[in-house]
């Protein structure tokens, strides 16, 4: 597999240097920037596989940068911040971050999360045949990690949102708990107080509604249970 490139956008020089050295030792190429402006200049010549983005930056803050990057495409983003407040985490996920890690953090946990996000965003399927599932007017390609149809030729989903949709499509008409969804989409043991699945479901519903209003109501909330995907799903 070609070397993967991680861009680190962090204004603390020591943290930036430590992260770059650590990720380089783990086999990644790294590109560093201390703020949004330097990141923009670096992106002219570099297309990273993932951006590690600090929330508290001089000038344009991380949330604004994340929102801007997400509007430009599906580049995976892992946010770092000194703020561990649930509100900050939820806001970051709402505007498109794929994962979120508060400071201080263990570099090994960061590495595990980077690998998990890259796995989720990797569009190379392992099956020799494409897995395409249709529901309503939409068709999801699980190997190509794309969603199309309805009122849009393509529906832009983050890697985390697509993982969530894939969970529903592969387990239709079954009540799926938040713990199950967290485990399947995040690759880690669920925190009983983690509400990020609710945020992701809300964002997924909005994007589905824009493409096909009927698809949005396919995800039903089950009181004290989790979520249920009620649409008929079939292979195409």
C-alpha positions in Angstrom: 0.0 0.0 0.0 1.3 3.5 -0.8 2.5 5.6 2.1 -0.4 7.5 3.6 0.0 11.2 4.3 -1.2 12.9 7.5 -1.5 16.7 7.7 -1.1 18.1 11.2 -2.7 21.5 11.8 -1.5 22.5 15.3 -0.2 25.9 16.6 1.8 24.4 19.5 5.2 23.8 18.0 6.2 21.1 20.5 3.0 19.1 20.1 3.2 19.5 16.3 6.8 18.2 16.3 6.1 15.3 18.6 3.1 14.2 16.5 5.1 14.4 13.3 8.0 12.4 14.7 5.6 9.8 16.2 3.6 9.3 13.0 6.7 9.2 10.9 8.1 6.4 13.0 4.7 4.6 12.5 5.2 4.8 8.7 3.2 7.8 7.7 4.4 10.8 5.7 3.5 14.0 7.5 2.9 17.6 6.5 2.6 20.3 9.2 0.9 23.7 9.5 0.5 26.0 12.4 -2.7 27.7 11.3 -5.4 27.7 8.6 -3.5 29.9 6.2 -0.4 27.7 6.2 -2.7 24.7 5.8 -4.3 26.2 2.7 -0.9 26.9 1.2 0.2 23.3 1.9 -3.0 21.9 0.3 -2.1 23.5 -3.0 0.6 20.9 -3.5 -0.4 18.1 -1.1 -3.5 15.9 -0.9 -3.3 14.3 2.5 -5.2 11.1 3.4 -6.3 12.6 6.7 -6.0 15.9 8.6 -5.4 16.1 12.4 -6.9 19.5 13.2 -6.6 21.4 16.4 -9.7 23.2 17.5 -8.0 26.2 19.2 -5.9 27.9 16.5 -4.8 31.6 16.0 -6.9 33.3 13.4 -9.5 31.0 11.8 -10.4 28.4 14.4 -10.6 24.7 13.9 -14.4 24.5 13.7 -14.5 27.1 10.9 -11.7 25.3 9.1 -13.5 21.9 9.5 -16.7 23.4 8.1 -14.8 24.9 5.1 -12.9 21.6 4.4 -16.1 19.6 4.6 -17.8 21.9 2.1 -14.9 21.3 -0.4 -15.0 17.4 -0.2 -14.8 14.3 1.9 -11.3 14.6 3.3 -11.2 12.8 6.6 -10.7 15.0 9.7 -9.8 14.1 13.2 -10.1 17.0 15.6 -7.9 17.6 18.6 -8.7 20.0 21.4 -8.0 21.0 24.9 -11.8 21.2 25.4 -13.3 17.9 26.5 -16.8 19.4 26.8 -19.6 17.4 25.1 -20.9 20.5 23.4 -17.6 21.1 21.6 -17.4 17.5 20.6 -20.9 17.4 19.2 -20.4 20.7 17.4 -17.3 19.3 15.8 -19.1 16.2 14.6 -22.1 18.1 13.4 -20.0 20.2 11.0 -18.2 17.1 9.6 -15.3 15.9 11.8 -14.9 12.1 11.5 -13.6 11.7 15.1 -12.6 13.8 18.1 -9.9 13.4 20.7 -9.4 15.7 23.7 -6.0 16.8 25.0 -4.1 15.5 26.8 -4.1 12.2 24.8 -2.1 9.1 24.5 -0.3 9.0 21.1 -1.2 5.4 20.7 -4.9 6.2 21.0 -4.5 8.9 18.4 -2.8 6.4 16.1 -5.6 3.9 16.7 -8.2 6.5 15.8 -6.3 7.6 12.7 -6.1 4.0 11.5 -9.9 3.5 12.2 -10.8 6.7 10.3 -8.6 5.7 7.4 -10.1 2.3 7.3 -13.6 3.7 7.2 -12.7 6.2 4.5 -10.9 3.7 2.3 -12.9 3.1 -0.8 -11.1 -0.1 -1.8 -13.5 -3.0 -1.3 -12.2 -6.5 -0.7 -15.0 -8.3 -2.5 -14.7 -9.2 -6.2 -18.3 -8.0 -6.8 -19.7 -4.7 -6.0 -22.2 -4.5 -3.2 -24.9 -2.1 -4.2 -28.0 -1.7 -2.0 -31.1 0.3 -3.0 -33.7 1.8 -0.8 -36.3 4.2 -2.0 -34.8 6.3 -4.9 -31.3 5.9 -3.5 -28.5 3.4 -4.2 -25.6 2.9 -1.9 -22.4 1.3 -3.2 -20.8 -0.2 0.0 -17.5 -1.0 -1.8 -17.2 2.4 -3.5 -18.6 4.1 -0.4 -20.9 6.3 -2.4 -24.6 7.2 -2.3 -26.5 8.5 -5.3 -30.0 8.9 -6.8 -33.1 10.9 -5.9 -32.8 14.6 -6.3 -29.0 14.5 -6.5 -26.5 12.6 -8.6 -24.4 12.1 -5.6 -25.1 12.5 -1.8 -22.0 13.8 0.0 -21.5 11.8 3.3 -18.6 11.9 5.7 -16.9 8.5 6.3 -18.6 8.3 9.7 -22.1 9.0 8.2 -21.5 6.4 5.5 -20.5 3.8 8.1 -23.7 4.5 10.0 -25.8 4.2 6.8 -24.1 0.9 5.9 -25.0 -0.4 9.4 -28.6 0.3 8.8 -28.7 -1.0 5.2 -27.0 -4.3 6.3 -29.4 -4.7 9.2 -32.8 -3.4 8.1 -35.9 -3.8 10.2 -33.9 -4.5 13.3 -33.7 -2.3 16.4 -30.0 -1.3 16.7 -28.9 0.2 20.1 -26.7 3.2 20.4 -24.0 1.0 21.9 -24.1 -1.3 18.9 -23.9 1.5 16.4 -21.0 3.1 18.3 -19.1 -0.1 18.4 -19.6 -0.9 14.7 -18.9 2.6 13.4 -16.3 3.9 15.9 -14.4 0.6 16.5 -14.3 1.1 20.2 -16.3 0.3 23.3 -19.2 2.6 23.6 -19.4 5.2 26.4 -23.0 5.1 27.8 -23.0 8.9 27.9 -21.7 9.3 24.3 -24.4 11.0 22.2 -22.5 11.3 19.0 -24.6 8.6 17.3 -27.7 10.8 17.8 -25.8 13.7 16.2 -24.7 11.5 13.3 -28.2 10.1 12.8 -29.6 13.6 12.7 -27.1 14.7 10.1 -27.7 11.6 8.0 -31.4 12.1 8.1 -31.0 15.7 6.8 -28.8 14.6 3.9 -31.1 11.8 3.0 -34.1 14.2 3.1 -32.4 16.5 0.6 -31.9 13.7 -1.9 -35.2 11.7 -1.2 -37.7 12.9 1.4 -39.0 9.3 1.8 -35.5 8.0 2.6 -35.2 10.4 5.5 -38.1 8.8 7.4 -36.6 5.4 7.0 -34.7 5.8 10.2 -37.0 5.6 13.1 -36.2 6.4 16.7 -37.1 3.6 19.1 -37.7 5.0 22.6 -35.2 3.5 25.1 -34.1 1.1 22.3 -32.1 2.9 19.7 -32.9 3.2 15.9 -34.7 1.1 13.4 -34.2 1.2 9.6 -37.7 0.5 8.2 -37.2 0.9 4.4 -37.1 -2.1 2.1 -33.5 -2.8 1.1 -32.6 -4.9 -2.0 -29.4 -5.6 -4.0 -29.0 -4.0 -7.5 
